[in-house]
Amino acid sequence: MESRVELFARIRRDARVEGLSIRELARRHGVGRPTVRQALAQAEPPARKSRVRSAPRLDAFKAAIDEMLGQDLDGPRKQRHTARRIFVRLAEEHGATELSYSTVRDYVRRRRPEINIEAGRLPEVFIPQEHAPGAEAEVDFGEVWVVLAGVRTKCQMFAFRLSHSGKAIHRIYPTQAQEAFLEGHIDAFADIGGIPTRHIRYDNLTDAVVKVIYGTGRQRTENQRWLLFRSHYGFDAFYCHPGNEGAHEKGGIEGVGRFRRTHLSPMPVVDSLAEPESEGPSVGPR
């Protein structure tokens, strides 16, 4: 007999791979829509509900509590009813002076998520991204400081990271000019021995994007030199949405902070960016 864990796993897979609706998932797996919503909200089935103690004095006020919780669905998030506020309102507006606070609190704790589910309000969930080997990569630039020929100098670090394996290539340049952007790609392709087969993810860097065409999804006007470069090497570019909306789309390399803290602290001391520092990471400044 199939366990609830296996059922939830099949529901989540069908939703992820085939993009089925809640109605279609319920029909395919022979379960109710609340069960489908539970499976999509979390991989682990909820524990069996503990036996609810009988509270006959509460029965007459359950409808009033449900109404207050229902009002919260459209109310400001920071002004939703607490169990304490509901307890006070029951006493003031409904004469429920013989109810204990713990009885009201336990009922509110149980009913609030149920009312949210009944209204189609699901908790926010995050589905981890899955990347096939050699299919995708991410590129970013970040500021770094080096002691260059005895002078503390701000430079730019090009970072290229394979999404599946996490293998990363880093190069340091004086500026974030397009020449550095293109050369970083060439070095990365040579280092990994190939080119990602699906696409490479980018922010809307001026080295690649001339204009973001808003209201058209991911349509961009690309720099012509960059377009020729992509055409020559035969790979596609995936441009993330601007701002917070696209922050999660390139999270594996965003900010290059981990590499900076791990390999560039203290600041590298070099005579030239054309040579690696004497005591540093295997992929040093260039």
NUGUMAR-427840 format. One record per residue (C-alpha): residue in one letter; residue number from 1; z, x, y. Coordinates in steps of 0.1 Angstrom, whole numbers, padded with zeros to 4 digits. Last residue first. Layout:
{aa = a	i = NUM	w = Z	u = X	v = Y}
...
***
This chain:
{aa = r	i = 286	w = -0144	u = 0451	v = 0378}
{aa = p	i = 285	w = -0108	u = 0444	v = 0372}
{aa = g	i = 284	w = -0094	u = 0446	v = 0336}
{aa = v	i = 283	w = -0103	u = 0430	v = 0303}
{aa = s	i = 282	w = -0080	u = 0449	v = 0280}
{aa = p	i = 281	w = -0051	u = 0441	v = 0302}
{aa = g	i = 280	w = -0035	u = 0468	v = 0324}
{aa = e	i = 279	w = -0024	u = 0504	v = 0324}
{aa = s	i = 278	w = -0052	u = 0526	v = 0338}
{aa = e	i = 277	w = -0067	u = 0499	v = 0360}
{aa = p	i = 276	w = -0103	u = 0490	v = 0350}
{aa = e	i = 275	w = -0132	u = 0506	v = 0370}
{aa = a	i = 274	w = -0157	u = 0491	v = 0393}
{aa = l	i = 273	w = -0130	u = 0475	v = 0414}
{aa = s	i = 272	w = -0122	u = 0510	v = 0427}
{aa = d	i = 271	w = -0092	u = 0533	v = 0431}
{aa = v	i = 270	w = -0069	u = 0510	v = 0413}
{aa = v	i = 269	w = -0033	u = 0499	v = 0414}
{aa = p	i = 268	w = -0028	u = 0464	v = 0398}
{aa = m	i = 267	w = -0001	u = 0442	v = 0415}
{aa = p	i = 266	w = 0031	u = 0439	v = 0396}
{aa = s	i = 265	w = 0024	u = 0415	v = 0380}
{aa = l	i = 264	w = -0013	u = 0412	v = 0373}
{aa = h	i = 263	w = -0013	u = 0406	v = 0335}
{aa = t	i = 262	w = 0011	u = 0378	v = 0328}
{aa = r	i = 261	w = 0015	u = 0362	v = 0362}
{aa = r	i = 260	w = -0021	u = 0363	v = 0371}
{aa = f	i = 259	w = -0032	u = 0352	v = 0336}
{aa = r	i = 258	w = -0009	u = 0322	v = 0338}
{aa = g	i = 257	w = -0020	u = 0312	v = 0373}
{aa = v	i = 256	w = -0058	u = 0309	v = 0366}
{aa = g	i = 255	w = -0056	u = 0279	v = 0390}
{aa = e	i = 254	w = -0071	u = 0254	v = 0366}
{aa = i	i = 253	w = -0081	u = 0271	v = 0333}
{aa = g	i = 252	w = -0073	u = 0247	v = 0306}
{aa = g	i = 251	w = -0068	u = 0217	v = 0330}
{aa = k	i = 250	w = -0105	u = 0212	v = 0337}
{aa = e	i = 249	w = -0108	u = 0174	v = 0335}
{aa = h	i = 248	w = -0071	u = 0168	v = 0343}
{aa = a	i = 247	w = -0075	u = 0174	v = 0380}
{aa = g	i = 246	w = -0106	u = 0152	v = 0383}
{aa = e	i = 245	w = -0091	u = 0122	v = 0400}
{aa = n	i = 244	w = -0066	u = 0144	v = 0419}
{aa = g	i = 243	w = -0094	u = 0158	v = 0441}
{aa = p	i = 242	w = -0131	u = 0159	v = 0434}
{aa = h	i = 241	w = -0145	u = 0146	v = 0401}
{aa = c	i = 240	w = -0153	u = 0175	v = 0377}
{aa = y	i = 239	w = -0189	u = 0188	v = 0375}
{aa = f	i = 238	w = -0202	u = 0194	v = 0340}
{aa = a	i = 237	w = -0230	u = 0220	v = 0340}
{aa = d	i = 236	w = -0256	u = 0223	v = 0313}
{aa = f	i = 235	w = -0268	u = 0255	v = 0296}
{aa = g	i = 234	w = -0301	u = 0272	v = 0290}
{aa = y	i = 233	w = -0298	u = 0308	v = 0304}
{aa = h	i = 232	w = -0329	u = 0306	v = 0325}
{aa = s	i = 231	w = -0323	u = 0269	v = 0335}
{aa = r	i = 230	w = -0288	u = 0276	v = 0345}
{aa = f	i = 229	w = -0299	u = 0305	v = 0367}
{aa = l	i = 228	w = -0327	u = 0285	v = 0382}
{aa = l	i = 227	w = -0302	u = 0257	v = 0391}
{aa = w	i = 226	w = -0279	u = 0283	v = 0406}
{aa = r	i = 225	w = -0307	u = 0297	v = 0428}
{aa = q	i = 224	w = -0315	u = 0261	v = 0439}
{aa = n	i = 223	w = -0279	u = 0252	v = 0448}
{aa = e	i = 222	w = -0272	u = 0218	v = 0432}
{aa = t	i = 221	w = -0273	u = 0183	v = 0447}
{aa = r	i = 220	w = -0248	u = 0165	v = 0426}
{aa = q	i = 219	w = -0246	u = 0133	v = 0405}
{aa = r	i = 218	w = -0213	u = 0129	v = 0387}
{aa = g	i = 217	w = -0207	u = 0092	v = 0392}
{aa = t	i = 216	w = -0231	u = 0079	v = 0419}
{aa = g	i = 215	w = -0206	u = 0066	v = 0445}
{aa = y	i = 214	w = -0203	u = 0099	v = 0462}
{aa = i	i = 213	w = -0232	u = 0124	v = 0461}
{aa = v	i = 212	w = -0214	u = 0158	v = 0462}
{aa = k	i = 211	w = -0236	u = 0182	v = 0481}
{aa = v	i = 210	w = -0246	u = 0219	v = 0479}
{aa = v	i = 209	w = -0230	u = 0225	v = 0445}
{aa = a	i = 208	w = -0232	u = 0258	v = 0426}
{aa = d	i = 207	w = -0218	u = 0286	v = 0448}
{aa = t	i = 206	w = -0202	u = 0259	v = 0469}
{aa = l	i = 205	w = -0179	u = 0252	v = 0440}
{aa = n	i = 204	w = -0176	u = 0215	v = 0430}
{aa = d	i = 203	w = -0151	u = 0222	v = 0403}
{aa = y	i = 202	w = -0167	u = 0234	v = 0371}
{aa = r	i = 201	w = -0170	u = 0226	v = 0334}
{aa = i	i = 200	w = -0195	u = 0244	v = 0311}
{aa = h	i = 199	w = -0217	u = 0223	v = 0288}
{aa = r	i = 198	w = -0227	u = 0215	v = 0253}
{aa = t	i = 197	w = -0239	u = 0247	v = 0235}
{aa = p	i = 196	w = -0217	u = 0272	v = 0252}
{aa = i	i = 195	w = -0237	u = 0305	v = 0255}
{aa = g	i = 194	w = -0236	u = 0335	v = 0233}
{aa = g	i = 193	w = -0220	u = 0369	v = 0223}
{aa = i	i = 192	w = -0186	u = 0362	v = 0238}
{aa = d	i = 191	w = -0186	u = 0393	v = 0259}
{aa = a	i = 190	w = -0223	u = 0391	v = 0269}
{aa = f	i = 189	w = -0220	u = 0355	v = 0279}
{aa = a	i = 188	w = -0189	u = 0363	v = 0300}
{aa = d	i = 187	w = -0205	u = 0393	v = 0317}
{aa = i	i = 186	w = -0235	u = 0372	v = 0327}
{aa = h	i = 185	w = -0212	u = 0344	v = 0339}
{aa = g	i = 184	w = -0192	u = 0367	v = 0361}
{aa = e	i = 183	w = -0224	u = 0382	v = 0375}
{aa = l	i = 182	w = -0235	u = 0347	v = 0386}
{aa = f	i = 181	w = -0202	u = 0339	v = 0405}
{aa = a	i = 180	w = -0200	u = 0375	v = 0419}
{aa = e	i = 179	w = -0235	u = 0372	v = 0433}
{aa = q	i = 178	w = -0226	u = 0337	v = 0446}
{aa = a	i = 177	w = -0199	u = 0352	v = 0468}
{aa = q	i = 176	w = -0162	u = 0347	v = 0459}
{aa = t	i = 175	w = -0153	u = 0380	v = 0475}
{aa = p	i = 174	w = -0141	u = 0416	v = 0465}
{aa = y	i = 173	w = -0145	u = 0409	v = 0428}
{aa = i	i = 172	w = -0122	u = 0407	v = 0398}
{aa = r	i = 171	w = -0134	u = 0397	v = 0364}
{aa = h	i = 170	w = -0116	u = 0377	v = 0337}
{aa = i	i = 169	w = -0128	u = 0366	v = 0303}
{aa = a	i = 168	w = -0110	u = 0340	v = 0283}
{aa = k	i = 167	w = -0107	u = 0331	v = 0246}
{aa = g	i = 166	w = -0090	u = 0297	v = 0244}
{aa = s	i = 165	w = -0105	u = 0289	v = 0210}
{aa = h	i = 164	w = -0118	u = 0254	v = 0217}
{aa = s	i = 163	w = -0122	u = 0253	v = 0255}
{aa = l	i = 162	w = -0138	u = 0288	v = 0259}
{aa = r	i = 161	w = -0124	u = 0302	v = 0292}
{aa = f	i = 160	w = -0143	u = 0320	v = 0321}
{aa = a	i = 159	w = -0122	u = 0333	v = 0350}
{aa = f	i = 158	w = -0136	u = 0349	v = 0382}
{aa = m	i = 157	w = -0109	u = 0366	v = 0402}
{aa = q	i = 156	w = -0112	u = 0369	v = 0440}
{aa = c	i = 155	w = -0096	u = 0398	v = 0460}
{aa = k	i = 154	w = -0069	u = 0402	v = 0486}
{aa = t	i = 153	w = -0062	u = 0439	v = 0493}
{aa = r	i = 152	w = -0031	u = 0460	v = 0496}
{aa = v	i = 151	w = -0044	u = 0494	v = 0505}
{aa = g	i = 150	w = -0039	u = 0526	v = 0485}
{aa = a	i = 149	w = -0075	u = 0528	v = 0472}
{aa = l	i = 148	w = -0072	u = 0491	v = 0462}
{aa = v	i = 147	w = -0037	u = 0478	v = 0456}
{aa = v	i = 146	w = -0046	u = 0445	v = 0442}
{aa = w	i = 145	w = -0040	u = 0409	v = 0452}
{aa = v	i = 144	w = -0054	u = 0379	v = 0434}
{aa = e	i = 143	w = -0070	u = 0346	v = 0445}
{aa = g	i = 142	w = -0085	u = 0323	v = 0420}
{aa = f	i = 141	w = -0120	u = 0313	v = 0408}
{aa = d	i = 140	w = -0128	u = 0288	v = 0380}
{aa = v	i = 139	w = -0149	u = 0283	v = 0349}
{aa = e	i = 138	w = -0144	u = 0262	v = 0319}
{aa = a	i = 137	w = -0161	u = 0263	v = 0285}
{aa = e	i = 136	w = -0176	u = 0239	v = 0260}
{aa = a	i = 135	w = -0194	u = 0239	v = 0226}
{aa = g	i = 134	w = -0185	u = 0272	v = 0209}
{aa = p	i = 133	w = -0161	u = 0255	v = 0185}
{aa = a	i = 132	w = -0159	u = 0217	v = 0191}
{aa = h	i = 131	w = -0136	u = 0205	v = 0218}
{aa = e	i = 130	w = -0110	u = 0178	v = 0215}
{aa = q	i = 129	w = -0092	u = 0164	v = 0246}
{aa = p	i = 128	w = -0058	u = 0150	v = 0242}
{aa = i	i = 127	w = -0055	u = 0113	v = 0248}
{aa = f	i = 126	w = -0029	u = 0105	v = 0275}
{aa = v	i = 125	w = -0011	u = 0072	v = 0277}
{aa = e	i = 124	w = -0001	u = 0050	v = 0306}
{aa = p	i = 123	w = 0021	u = 0022	v = 0294}
{aa = l	i = 122	w = 0002	u = -0011	v = 0286}
{aa = r	i = 121	w = 0003	u = -0042	v = 0308}
{aa = g	i = 120	w = -0016	u = -0069	v = 0290}
{aa = a	i = 119	w = 0007	u = -0097	v = 0302}
{aa = e	i = 118	w = 0022	u = -0101	v = 0268}
{aa = i	i = 117	w = 0027	u = -0063	v = 0267}
{aa = n	i = 116	w = 0046	u = -0064	v = 0299}
{aa = i	i = 115	w = 0067	u = -0093	v = 0288}
{aa = e	i = 114	w = 0076	u = -0075	v = 0256}
{aa = p	i = 113	w = 0085	u = -0044	v = 0275}
{aa = r	i = 112	w = 0109	u = -0064	v = 0298}
{aa = r	i = 111	w = 0124	u = -0085	v = 0270}
{aa = r	i = 110	w = 0144	u = -0060	v = 0250}
{aa = r	i = 109	w = 0161	u = -0042	v = 0279}
{aa = v	i = 108	w = 0166	u = -0075	v = 0297}
{aa = y	i = 107	w = 0184	u = -0090	v = 0267}
{aa = d	i = 106	w = 0207	u = -0060	v = 0264}
{aa = r	i = 105	w = 0215	u = -0060	v = 0301}
{aa = v	i = 104	w = 0223	u = -0097	v = 0301}
{aa = t	i = 103	w = 0247	u = -0094	v = 0272}
{aa = s	i = 102	w = 0262	u = -0062	v = 0286}
{aa = y	i = 101	w = 0268	u = -0080	v = 0320}
{aa = s	i = 100	w = 0289	u = -0107	v = 0304}
{aa = l	i = 99	w = 0280	u = -0143	v = 0309}
{aa = e	i = 98	w = 0307	u = -0168	v = 0318}
{aa = t	i = 97	w = 0297	u = -0172	v = 0355}
{aa = a	i = 96	w = 0262	u = -0183	v = 0349}
{aa = g	i = 95	w = 0261	u = -0207	v = 0378}
{aa = h	i = 94	w = 0224	u = -0206	v = 0381}
{aa = e	i = 93	w = 0217	u = -0191	v = 0416}
{aa = e	i = 92	w = 0248	u = -0169	v = 0423}
{aa = a	i = 91	w = 0258	u = -0161	v = 0387}
{aa = l	i = 90	w = 0222	u = -0157	v = 0374}
{aa = r	i = 89	w = 0213	u = -0137	v = 0405}
{aa = v	i = 88	w = 0241	u = -0112	v = 0400}
{aa = f	i = 87	w = 0231	u = -0106	v = 0363}
{aa = i	i = 86	w = 0195	u = -0102	v = 0374}
{aa = r	i = 85	w = 0205	u = -0076	v = 0400}
{aa = r	i = 84	w = 0225	u = -0057	v = 0374}
{aa = a	i = 83	w = 0196	u = -0058	v = 0349}
{aa = t	i = 82	w = 0174	u = -0043	v = 0376}
{aa = h	i = 81	w = 0148	u = -0064	v = 0392}
{aa = r	i = 80	w = 0117	u = -0047	v = 0406}
{aa = q	i = 79	w = 0117	u = -0034	v = 0442}
{aa = k	i = 78	w = 0105	u = 0002	v = 0437}
{aa = r	i = 77	w = 0074	u = -0009	v = 0418}
{aa = p	i = 76	w = 0064	u = -0035	v = 0444}
{aa = g	i = 75	w = 0061	u = -0070	v = 0428}
{aa = d	i = 74	w = 0032	u = -0083	v = 0407}
{aa = l	i = 73	w = 0046	u = -0078	v = 0372}
{aa = d	i = 72	w = 0081	u = -0080	v = 0387}
{aa = q	i = 71	w = 0078	u = -0118	v = 0390}
{aa = g	i = 70	w = 0076	u = -0120	v = 0352}
{aa = l	i = 69	w = 0109	u = -0103	v = 0349}
{aa = m	i = 68	w = 0125	u = -0129	v = 0371}
{aa = e	i = 67	w = 0108	u = -0157	v = 0352}
{aa = d	i = 66	w = 0120	u = -0142	v = 0319}
{aa = i	i = 65	w = 0156	u = -0142	v = 0332}
{aa = a	i = 64	w = 0153	u = -0179	v = 0342}
{aa = a	i = 63	w = 0139	u = -0188	v = 0308}
{aa = k	i = 62	w = 0167	u = -0169	v = 0290}
{aa = f	i = 61	w = 0194	u = -0188	v = 0310}
{aa = a	i = 60	w = 0203	u = -0216	v = 0286}
{aa = d	i = 59	w = 0202	u = -0192	v = 0256}
{aa = l	i = 58	w = 0227	u = -0168	v = 0271}
{aa = r	i = 57	w = 0258	u = -0187	v = 0261}
{aa = p	i = 56	w = 0245	u = -0187	v = 0225}
{aa = a	i = 55	w = 0245	u = -0149	v = 0222}
{aa = s	i = 54	w = 0237	u = -0141	v = 0186}
{aa = r	i = 53	w = 0236	u = -0104	v = 0179}
{aa = v	i = 52	w = 0201	u = -0090	v = 0176}
{aa = r	i = 51	w = 0195	u = -0072	v = 0143}
{aa = s	i = 50	w = 0179	u = -0039	v = 0149}
{aa = k	i = 49	w = 0142	u = -0039	v = 0153}
{aa = r	i = 48	w = 0123	u = -0017	v = 0129}
{aa = a	i = 47	w = 0113	u = 0015	v = 0146}
{aa = p	i = 46	w = 0081	u = 0014	v = 0166}
{aa = p	i = 45	w = 0050	u = 0028	v = 0150}
{aa = e	i = 44	w = 0043	u = 0064	v = 0158}
{aa = a	i = 43	w = 0009	u = 0071	v = 0174}
{aa = q	i = 42	w = 0018	u = 0055	v = 0207}
{aa = a	i = 41	w = 0002	u = 0031	v = 0232}
{aa = l	i = 40	w = -0029	u = 0025	v = 0213}
{aa = a	i = 39	w = -0009	u = 0015	v = 0182}
{aa = q	i = 38	w = 0013	u = -0008	v = 0202}
{aa = r	i = 37	w = -0017	u = -0025	v = 0218}
{aa = v	i = 36	w = -0033	u = -0030	v = 0183}
{aa = t	i = 35	w = 0000	u = -0046	v = 0171}
{aa = p	i = 34	w = 0000	u = -0069	v = 0201}
{aa = r	i = 33	w = -0036	u = -0079	v = 0193}
{aa = g	i = 32	w = -0027	u = -0092	v = 0159}
{aa = v	i = 31	w = -0037	u = -0075	v = 0127}
{aa = g	i = 30	w = -0066	u = -0078	v = 0103}
{aa = h	i = 29	w = -0079	u = -0042	v = 0108}
{aa = r	i = 28	w = -0114	u = -0051	v = 0118}
{aa = r	i = 27	w = -0105	u = -0082	v = 0137}
{aa = a	i = 26	w = -0077	u = -0066	v = 0157}
{aa = l	i = 25	w = -0099	u = -0036	v = 0165}
{aa = e	i = 24	w = -0127	u = -0058	v = 0178}
{aa = r	i = 23	w = -0103	u = -0078	v = 0200}
{aa = i	i = 22	w = -0087	u = -0046	v = 0214}
{aa = s	i = 21	w = -0121	u = -0032	v = 0222}
{aa = l	i = 20	w = -0139	u = -0006	v = 0201}
{aa = g	i = 19	w = -0147	u = 0028	v = 0216}
{aa = e	i = 18	w = -0162	u = 0041	v = 0184}
{aa = v	i = 17	w = -0145	u = 0075	v = 0182}
{aa = r	i = 16	w = -0113	u = 0069	v = 0202}
{aa = a	i = 15	w = -0107	u = 0032	v = 0194}
{aa = d	i = 14	w = -0116	u = 0037	v = 0158}
{aa = r	i = 13	w = -0093	u = 0067	v = 0156}
{aa = r	i = 12	w = -0064	u = 0049	v = 0172}
{aa = i	i = 11	w = -0067	u = 0019	v = 0148}
{aa = r	i = 10	w = -0070	u = 0042	v = 0118}
{aa = a	i = 9	w = -0039	u = 0062	v = 0128}
{aa = f	i = 8	w = -0019	u = 0030	v = 0135}
{aa = l	i = 7	w = -0027	u = 0017	v = 0100}
{aa = e	i = 6	w = -0017	u = 0051	v = 0085}
{aa = v	i = 5	w = 0016	u = 0051	v = 0103}
{aa = r	i = 4	w = 0022	u = 0014	v = 0093}
{aa = s	i = 3	w = 0019	u = 0024	v = 0057}
{aa = e	i = 2	w = -0010	u = 0013	v = 0034}
{aa = m	i = 1	w = 0000	u = 0000	v = 0000}
***
